[in-house]
């Protein structure tokens, strides 16, 4: 997904690769966009705040939460 289409306050599905006990796995979680930066966007998941750069946004953000 492109930084241009990001909306502050909206939730997005974050698909990423992680290592758990030395095993490579794929994980998904819902994250909330809390700001846009020069290089990407700031997100929050529970108490964790982190930045994803533009290149990672394109590969790791799958879809926007549409509601019920």
KAPEHU-V29468 format. One record per run of one state. SS is the DSSP state (H for helix, E for strand, - for the rest). FROM is the first residue (numbers start at 1). TO is the last residue. If there is no record, write none. Layout:
[[SS FROM TO] [SS FROM TO]]
This chain:
[[- 1 2] [H 3 5] [- 6 10] [E 11 20] [- 21 22] [E 23 36] [- 37 39] [E 40 45] [- 46 47] [E 48 53] [H 54 60] [E 61 64] [- 65 68]]
